[in-house]
Amino acid sequence: MLSGIGAPEIIIVAVLILLLFGFKKLPDAARSIGKSARVFKSEVNEMKEEDRQREEAKKARDNGSTPTADGNAVIDEAKPRTDNQSGPVS
């Protein structure tokens, strides 16, 4: 598909871009693209972190505990404990 693109074609495209946008606007455009890429990367990382926290909350909910903001589980003293598998004491 891209096998026909070589050095002459790339040079022609670069020259056309320079003619369209001019030499003065290219650094500003590159700076703007760099800022946009940084914002996009930070948003993607934030979404990954939210997904990770959601998965941890789901696992904690499946285990019967509720995580706090720092990741520790909150123990509800009103609920009977179900983690003791030793059985009743006679």
HELIX and SHEET records of a PDB file:
HELIX    1   1 ALA A    7  PHE A   21  1                                  15    
HELIX    2   2 LYS A   25  ASN A   63  1                                  39    
SHEET    1   A 2 THR A  66  PRO A  67  0                                        
SHEET    2   A 2 ALA A  73  VAL A  74 -1                                        
END                                                                             
